[in-house]
């Protein structure tokens, strides 16, 4: 029996995905065209690219996870504005 993918994503992982996305946007890094820059962001934040993609896909597929992600994203945006 497969575990619920939503339950398998930790809040820490959601925060890492949010940090990568916020930093990529603010730096103008497009993961499709600036693979090296995006890889550097992933390493800086401390998340594996495969895991990032898994979580990103799960966020798109599961509304509850997407809702939780956007709450975390808003907090990350506030935190980064204060830095």
HUJOMO-V85208 format. One record per residue. N is the residue number from 1. RES is the residue in one letter. OMEGA is omega in whole degrees, 0 to 359 (999 if undefined). Layout:
n = [N/N]
res = [RES/RES]
omega = [OMEGA/OMEGA]
//
This chain:
n = [1/2/3/4/5/6/7/8/9/10/11/12/13/14/15/16/17/18/19/20/21/22/23/24/25/26/27/28/29/30/31/32/33/34/35/36/37/38/39/40/41/42/43/44/45/46/47/48/49/50/51/52/53/54/55/56/57/58/59/60/61/62/63/64/65/66/67/68/69/70/71/72/73/74/75/76/77/78/79/80/81/82/83]
res = [X/X/X/X/X/X/X/X/X/X/X/X/X/X/X/X/X/X/X/X/X/X/X/X/X/X/X/X/X/X/X/X/X/X/X/X/X/X/X/X/X/X/X/X/X/X/X/X/X/X/X/X/X/X/X/X/X/X/X/X/X/X/X/X/X/X/X/X/X/X/X/X/X/X/X/X/X/X/X/X/X/X/X]
omega = [179/174/176/182/179/181/182/180/181/176/178/179/177/179/179/178/179/180/179/183/180/181/178/180/182/179/181/181/177/183/180/186/180/185/181/179/180/178/178/177/180/180/180/182/177/176/179/182/180/179/177/181/178/182/179/178/179/178/180/186/188/184/180/178/178/178/179/179/183/174/178/180/179/179/179/179/178/181/182/176/182/182/999]
//
